[in-house]
Amino acid sequence: MEYTIKERTGSKIIFTAKNTREEIEKEKREAYKKIAQKVTVPGFRKGKAPYEMGVPFVGEGRVLEEAVDILLEKNLVDFLEKEKVNPIVQPDVKMDKLEEDELICTYTVEFLPEVNIDLSEKIEVFYEKLDTEKDVEAKLNELQDSFTEIVPVERAIQNGDIVSLTWQVEGRDKEPKNDTLEIGKDKFIGNFDENIIGKKKGDRFTIDFKDEKIVINVLEVKEKHVAPIDDDLAKQAGYENLEQLKKKIREEAEENSRLQAEEERGVKALNVLANKLDVEIPSKLVEKEIDERIQRAQDEYLKIGKKIEDALKEENKTMDSLREEVKKVVVDNIKNELVMNEVIKKSNVAVDDNEIEEEFNKLLEANGLADKKVPLNDNIRMAIKDNILRKKAILFIKENAIIKKREGDE
């Protein structure tokens, strides 16, 4: 075989392979041997008929077709070995010419790009300044709720009141059920809110609901005395005034953000390295991953009797927009995987048998299988080893990561 590389990028090679008449004839004979094992030629034992006598019987076209398949595979294997290429997905092949004296085919091979990462370089991991005013508002509302008093009242029920009541289905329930509801907030049945507003303690009334009558008896009515968010509320919480309380909430929110970034430092550093990668990702691999993810989503929707297209319409999305969303996730994941593999290789992290067995025993314990005789087979061993390697790689990256606040986030 002779080959010519027509295009070469960071993740793809397109080459043309050419086979001569002699190569075609040689593989035709090999193809005939394979076919002859399954075909009986009259006058000969199975597989023993000479090439010249057997080909007319089994068919020239069949032999040529088998020979071409053999050549296509051989061409690819030889090329990958010579060029030291490891395809990530099944290569594409297109037959350009097939004649007695020549076979010309074009192959497209996609592979993972090489990445080069300097593991000695410090990685800056930023923690974002969150919207602390939202934290302040949420915390103040929480304090307000904790200091809010619930006081019994002797008046007609209003929206926002807390009502204790009993209810039962007329003619079906022997004993009434007890409930406490906040009117306008807690959902009950039918047009319950409309019916209960205006009622008083001791009132008894009926609501029609799904061909049944629900008998409701009001036991008690309470109203909320909401504490105003002011200096008095702050003092009850242990602060001098409201401004001091707000300042403390802001400080705690920022510290929580920093601590969360510290906890996720390794994973965030991995993402930083992946985002810096300027490499070409194999398009066929990306499309394959997108197809698989969307197929899984379709299967999940079908389990609940829904089509994915209908779900997308509800969110004002299309299948094309969904594919674009999934594509970003897929590309990011592939980049992360490239970085992870490079870190594992360059950091020389390793896993010994004791670590694998220890992790295996932990998994058995966690899943309630410690007393079962579960064998540690090769597949489980490989999966555990890969998981430990990844954890060690993350720890390695974490050591090179520096937590910083973004400029301007003061």
WOGI-V236650 format. One record per residue. N is the residue number from 1. RES is the residue in one letter. PSI is psi in whole degrees, -180 to 180 (NA if undefined). OMEGA is omega as a letter, one per 20 degrees, with the letter a starting at -180 (NA if undefined). Layout:
n:N res:RES psi:PSI omega:OMEGA
n:N res:RES psi:PSI omega:OMEGA
This chain:
n:1 res:M psi:136 omega:r
n:2 res:E psi:142 omega:r
n:3 res:Y psi:153 omega:r
n:4 res:T psi:125 omega:r
n:5 res:I psi:118 omega:a
n:6 res:K psi:-32 omega:a
n:7 res:E psi:139 omega:r
n:8 res:R psi:122 omega:r
n:9 res:T psi:-169 omega:a
n:10 res:G psi:-16 omega:a
n:11 res:S psi:12 omega:a
n:12 res:K psi:141 omega:r
n:13 res:I psi:131 omega:r
n:14 res:I psi:121 omega:a
n:15 res:F psi:154 omega:r
n:16 res:T psi:129 omega:r
n:17 res:A psi:141 omega:a
n:18 res:K psi:127 omega:r
n:19 res:N psi:141 omega:a
n:20 res:T psi:173 omega:r
n:21 res:R psi:-42 omega:a
n:22 res:E psi:-42 omega:r
n:23 res:E psi:-41 omega:r
n:24 res:I psi:-46 omega:a
n:25 res:E psi:-39 omega:a
n:26 res:K psi:-44 omega:a
n:27 res:E psi:-26 omega:r
n:28 res:K psi:-39 omega:r
n:29 res:R psi:-39 omega:r
n:30 res:E psi:-39 omega:r
n:31 res:A psi:-41 omega:a
n:32 res:Y psi:-40 omega:r
n:33 res:K psi:-41 omega:a
n:34 res:K psi:-44 omega:a
n:35 res:I psi:-40 omega:a
n:36 res:A psi:-24 omega:r
n:37 res:Q psi:-18 omega:a
n:38 res:K psi:-3 omega:a
n:39 res:V psi:138 omega:r
n:40 res:T psi:120 omega:r
n:41 res:V psi:126 omega:a
n:42 res:P psi:131 omega:r
n:43 res:G psi:-4 omega:a
n:44 res:F psi:151 omega:r
n:45 res:R psi:155 omega:a
n:46 res:K psi:125 omega:r
n:47 res:G psi:0 omega:a
n:48 res:K psi:-4 omega:a
n:49 res:A psi:134 omega:r
n:50 res:P psi:154 omega:a
n:51 res:Y psi:-51 omega:a
n:52 res:E psi:-32 omega:a
n:53 res:M psi:-26 omega:a
n:54 res:G psi:-34 omega:a
n:55 res:V psi:-47 omega:r
n:56 res:P psi:-29 omega:a
n:57 res:F psi:-47 omega:a
n:58 res:V psi:-22 omega:r
n:59 res:G psi:125 omega:r
n:60 res:E psi:-42 omega:a
n:61 res:G psi:-39 omega:r
n:62 res:R psi:-41 omega:r
n:63 res:V psi:-44 omega:a
n:64 res:L psi:-42 omega:r
n:65 res:E psi:-44 omega:r
n:66 res:E psi:-38 omega:a
n:67 res:A psi:-42 omega:r
n:68 res:V psi:-43 omega:r
n:69 res:D psi:-42 omega:r
n:70 res:I psi:-45 omega:a
n:71 res:L psi:-42 omega:r
n:72 res:L psi:-43 omega:r
n:73 res:E psi:-44 omega:a
n:74 res:K psi:-43 omega:r
n:75 res:N psi:-45 omega:a
n:76 res:L psi:-47 omega:a
n:77 res:V psi:-45 omega:a
n:78 res:D psi:-43 omega:a
n:79 res:F psi:-48 omega:a
n:80 res:L psi:-37 omega:a
n:81 res:E psi:-44 omega:a
n:82 res:K psi:-39 omega:a
n:83 res:E psi:-2 omega:r
n:84 res:K psi:52 omega:a
n:85 res:V psi:137 omega:r
n:86 res:N psi:100 omega:a
n:87 res:P psi:144 omega:a
n:88 res:I psi:-24 omega:r
n:89 res:V psi:166 omega:a
n:90 res:Q psi:122 omega:a
n:91 res:P psi:151 omega:r
n:92 res:D psi:146 omega:r
n:93 res:V psi:137 omega:r
n:94 res:K psi:127 omega:r
n:95 res:M psi:118 omega:a
n:96 res:D psi:-33 omega:a
n:97 res:K psi:135 omega:r
n:98 res:L psi:109 omega:r
n:99 res:E psi:175 omega:a
n:100 res:E psi:-34 omega:a
n:101 res:D psi:1 omega:a
n:102 res:E psi:140 omega:r
n:103 res:L psi:123 omega:r
n:104 res:I psi:126 omega:a
n:105 res:C psi:151 omega:r
n:106 res:T psi:128 omega:a
n:107 res:Y psi:143 omega:r
n:108 res:T psi:117 omega:a
n:109 res:V psi:125 omega:r
n:110 res:E psi:142 omega:a
n:111 res:F psi:163 omega:r
n:112 res:L psi:136 omega:a
n:113 res:P psi:155 omega:r
n:114 res:E psi:142 omega:r
n:115 res:V psi:149 omega:a
n:116 res:N psi:113 omega:a
n:117 res:I psi:131 omega:r
n:118 res:D psi:102 omega:a
n:119 res:L psi:-8 omega:r
n:120 res:S psi:-14 omega:a
n:121 res:E psi:134 omega:r
n:122 res:K psi:139 omega:a
n:123 res:I psi:123 omega:r
n:124 res:E psi:119 omega:r
n:125 res:V psi:117 omega:a
n:126 res:F psi:141 omega:r
n:127 res:Y psi:133 omega:a
n:128 res:E psi:145 omega:r
n:129 res:K psi:116 omega:a
n:130 res:L psi:170 omega:r
n:131 res:D psi:85 omega:a
n:132 res:T psi:-25 omega:r
n:133 res:E psi:-31 omega:r
n:134 res:K psi:-39 omega:r
n:135 res:D psi:-41 omega:r
n:136 res:V psi:-47 omega:a
n:137 res:E psi:-43 omega:a
n:138 res:A psi:-43 omega:a
n:139 res:K psi:-40 omega:r
n:140 res:L psi:-40 omega:r
n:141 res:N psi:-37 omega:r
n:142 res:E psi:-44 omega:r
n:143 res:L psi:-40 omega:r
n:144 res:Q psi:-43 omega:r
n:145 res:D psi:-41 omega:a
n:146 res:S psi:-26 omega:r
n:147 res:F psi:5 omega:r
n:148 res:T psi:133 omega:r
n:149 res:E psi:144 omega:r
n:150 res:I psi:113 omega:a
n:151 res:V psi:130 omega:r
n:152 res:P psi:143 omega:r
n:153 res:V psi:152 omega:r
n:154 res:E psi:72 omega:r
n:155 res:R psi:177 omega:r
n:156 res:A psi:147 omega:a
n:157 res:I psi:136 omega:r
n:158 res:Q psi:165 omega:r
n:159 res:N psi:134 omega:a
n:160 res:G psi:-12 omega:r
n:161 res:D psi:156 omega:r
n:162 res:I psi:119 omega:a
n:163 res:V psi:128 omega:r
n:164 res:S psi:136 omega:a
n:165 res:L psi:168 omega:r
n:166 res:T psi:153 omega:r
n:167 res:W psi:150 omega:r
n:168 res:Q psi:151 omega:r
n:169 res:V psi:122 omega:a
n:170 res:E psi:130 omega:r
n:171 res:G psi:-1 omega:a
n:172 res:R psi:-49 omega:a
n:173 res:D psi:130 omega:r
n:174 res:K psi:-37 omega:a
n:175 res:E psi:141 omega:r
n:176 res:P psi:156 omega:r
n:177 res:K psi:148 omega:a
n:178 res:N psi:144 omega:r
n:179 res:D psi:153 omega:r
n:180 res:T psi:124 omega:a
n:181 res:L psi:146 omega:r
n:182 res:E psi:117 omega:a
n:183 res:I psi:131 omega:a
n:184 res:G psi:-11 omega:a
n:185 res:K psi:-54 omega:a
n:186 res:D psi:132 omega:r
n:187 res:K psi:140 omega:r
n:188 res:F psi:-103 omega:a
n:189 res:I psi:145 omega:r
n:190 res:G psi:-134 omega:r
n:191 res:N psi:46 omega:a
n:192 res:F psi:-49 omega:a
n:193 res:D psi:-44 omega:a
n:194 res:E psi:-36 omega:a
n:195 res:N psi:-33 omega:a
n:196 res:I psi:-27 omega:r
n:197 res:I psi:129 omega:a
n:198 res:G psi:-18 omega:r
n:199 res:K psi:166 omega:a
n:200 res:K psi:170 omega:r
n:201 res:K psi:130 omega:r
n:202 res:G psi:-13 omega:r
n:203 res:D psi:147 omega:r
n:204 res:R psi:129 omega:a
n:205 res:F psi:171 omega:a
n:206 res:T psi:140 omega:r
n:207 res:I psi:131 omega:r
n:208 res:D psi:126 omega:a
n:209 res:F psi:115 omega:r
n:210 res:K psi:55 omega:r
n:211 res:D psi:17 omega:r
n:212 res:E psi:158 omega:r
n:213 res:K psi:123 omega:r
n:214 res:I psi:118 omega:a
n:215 res:V psi:124 omega:a
n:216 res:I psi:135 omega:r
n:217 res:N psi:118 omega:a
n:218 res:V psi:119 omega:a
n:219 res:L psi:-42 omega:a
n:220 res:E psi:147 omega:r
n:221 res:V psi:130 omega:r
n:222 res:K psi:151 omega:r
n:223 res:E psi:155 omega:r
n:224 res:K psi:132 omega:r
n:225 res:H psi:93 omega:a
n:226 res:V psi:127 omega:r
n:227 res:A psi:130 omega:r
n:228 res:P psi:148 omega:r
n:229 res:I psi:96 omega:a
n:230 res:D psi:-168 omega:a
n:231 res:D psi:-35 omega:r
n:232 res:D psi:-41 omega:r
n:233 res:L psi:-42 omega:r
n:234 res:A psi:-40 omega:r
n:235 res:K psi:-39 omega:r
n:236 res:Q psi:-27 omega:r
n:237 res:A psi:-3 omega:r
n:238 res:G psi:19 omega:a
n:239 res:Y psi:160 omega:a
n:240 res:E psi:-42 omega:a
n:241 res:N psi:179 omega:a
n:242 res:L psi:-38 omega:a
n:243 res:E psi:-40 omega:r
n:244 res:Q psi:-38 omega:r
n:245 res:L psi:-46 omega:r
n:246 res:K psi:-41 omega:r
n:247 res:K psi:-42 omega:a
n:248 res:K psi:-41 omega:r
n:249 res:I psi:-42 omega:r
n:250 res:R psi:-44 omega:a
n:251 res:E psi:-43 omega:r
n:252 res:E psi:-38 omega:r
n:253 res:A psi:-43 omega:r
n:254 res:E psi:-40 omega:r
n:255 res:E psi:-39 omega:r
n:256 res:N psi:-38 omega:r
n:257 res:S psi:-42 omega:r
n:258 res:R psi:-42 omega:a
n:259 res:L psi:-37 omega:r
n:260 res:Q psi:-40 omega:r
n:261 res:A psi:-37 omega:r
n:262 res:E psi:-42 omega:a
n:263 res:E psi:-36 omega:a
n:264 res:E psi:17 omega:a
n:265 res:R psi:-44 omega:a
n:266 res:G psi:-47 omega:a
n:267 res:V psi:-42 omega:r
n:268 res:K psi:-38 omega:r
n:269 res:A psi:-40 omega:r
n:270 res:L psi:-43 omega:r
n:271 res:N psi:-37 omega:r
n:272 res:V psi:-46 omega:r
n:273 res:L psi:-41 omega:a
n:274 res:A psi:-40 omega:a
n:275 res:N psi:-24 omega:r
n:276 res:K psi:-16 omega:a
n:277 res:L psi:126 omega:r
n:278 res:D psi:76 omega:a
n:279 res:V psi:158 omega:r
n:280 res:E psi:125 omega:a
n:281 res:I psi:134 omega:a
n:282 res:P psi:119 omega:a
n:283 res:S psi:-37 omega:a
n:284 res:K psi:-37 omega:r
n:285 res:L psi:-43 omega:r
n:286 res:V psi:-47 omega:a
n:287 res:E psi:-39 omega:r
n:288 res:K psi:-45 omega:r
n:289 res:E psi:-40 omega:r
n:290 res:I psi:-47 omega:r
n:291 res:D psi:-44 omega:a
n:292 res:E psi:-41 omega:a
n:293 res:R psi:-42 omega:a
n:294 res:I psi:-37 omega:r
n:295 res:Q psi:-41 omega:r
n:296 res:R psi:-40 omega:r
n:297 res:A psi:-42 omega:r
n:298 res:Q psi:-43 omega:r
n:299 res:D psi:-40 omega:a
n:300 res:E psi:-42 omega:r
n:301 res:Y psi:-39 omega:a
n:302 res:L psi:-29 omega:r
n:303 res:K psi:-28 omega:r
n:304 res:I psi:16 omega:r
n:305 res:G psi:35 omega:a
n:306 res:K psi:147 omega:r
n:307 res:K psi:144 omega:a
n:308 res:I psi:-33 omega:r
n:309 res:E psi:-39 omega:r
n:310 res:D psi:-40 omega:r
n:311 res:A psi:-39 omega:r
n:312 res:L psi:-39 omega:r
n:313 res:K psi:-39 omega:r
n:314 res:E psi:-28 omega:a
n:315 res:E psi:13 omega:a
n:316 res:N psi:41 omega:r
n:317 res:K psi:164 omega:r
n:318 res:T psi:170 omega:r
n:319 res:M psi:-36 omega:r
n:320 res:D psi:-43 omega:r
n:321 res:S psi:-35 omega:r
n:322 res:L psi:-43 omega:r
n:323 res:R psi:-37 omega:r
n:324 res:E psi:-40 omega:r
n:325 res:E psi:-47 omega:a
n:326 res:V psi:-37 omega:a
n:327 res:K psi:-44 omega:a
n:328 res:K psi:-43 omega:r
n:329 res:V psi:-44 omega:a
n:330 res:V psi:-47 omega:a
n:331 res:V psi:-44 omega:r
n:332 res:D psi:-42 omega:r
n:333 res:N psi:-41 omega:r
n:334 res:I psi:-41 omega:r
n:335 res:K psi:-43 omega:r
n:336 res:N psi:-40 omega:a
n:337 res:E psi:-39 omega:r
n:338 res:L psi:-44 omega:r
n:339 res:V psi:-44 omega:a
n:340 res:M psi:-47 omega:a
n:341 res:N psi:-39 omega:a
n:342 res:E psi:-40 omega:r
n:343 res:V psi:-44 omega:r
n:344 res:I psi:-41 omega:a
n:345 res:K psi:-47 omega:a
n:346 res:K psi:-29 omega:a
n:347 res:S psi:-11 omega:r
n:348 res:N psi:30 omega:r
n:349 res:V psi:146 omega:a
n:350 res:A psi:164 omega:r
n:351 res:V psi:128 omega:r
n:352 res:D psi:172 omega:a
n:353 res:D psi:-37 omega:a
n:354 res:N psi:-41 omega:r
n:355 res:E psi:-42 omega:a
n:356 res:I psi:-46 omega:a
n:357 res:E psi:-38 omega:r
n:358 res:E psi:-44 omega:r
n:359 res:E psi:-38 omega:r
n:360 res:F psi:-44 omega:r
n:361 res:N psi:-36 omega:r
n:362 res:K psi:-41 omega:r
n:363 res:L psi:-41 omega:r
n:364 res:L psi:-43 omega:a
n:365 res:E psi:-45 omega:a
n:366 res:A psi:-29 omega:a
n:367 res:N psi:14 omega:r
n:368 res:G psi:30 omega:a
n:369 res:L psi:15 omega:a
n:370 res:A psi:-32 omega:a
n:371 res:D psi:4 omega:r
n:372 res:K psi:152 omega:r
n:373 res:K psi:75 omega:r
n:374 res:V psi:122 omega:a
n:375 res:P psi:144 omega:r
n:376 res:L psi:85 omega:a
n:377 res:N psi:177 omega:a
n:378 res:D psi:-39 omega:a
n:379 res:N psi:-43 omega:r
n:380 res:I psi:-42 omega:r
n:381 res:R psi:-44 omega:a
n:382 res:M psi:-42 omega:a
n:383 res:A psi:-42 omega:r
n:384 res:I psi:-42 omega:r
n:385 res:K psi:-44 omega:a
n:386 res:D psi:-40 omega:a
n:387 res:N psi:-42 omega:r
n:388 res:I psi:-41 omega:r
n:389 res:L psi:-42 omega:a
n:390 res:R psi:-43 omega:r
n:391 res:K psi:-42 omega:r
n:392 res:K psi:-37 omega:r
n:393 res:A psi:-41 omega:r
n:394 res:I psi:-43 omega:r
n:395 res:L psi:-38 omega:r
n:396 res:F psi:-46 omega:r
n:397 res:I psi:-38 omega:a
n:398 res:K psi:-37 omega:a
n:399 res:E psi:-25 omega:a
n:400 res:N psi:5 omega:a
n:401 res:A psi:140 omega:r
n:402 res:I psi:127 omega:r
n:403 res:I psi:126 omega:a
n:404 res:K psi:154 omega:r
n:405 res:K psi:140 omega:r
n:406 res:R psi:144 omega:r
n:407 res:E psi:140 omega:a
n:408 res:G psi:-6 omega:a
n:409 res:D psi:22 omega:r
n:410 res:E psi:NA omega:NA
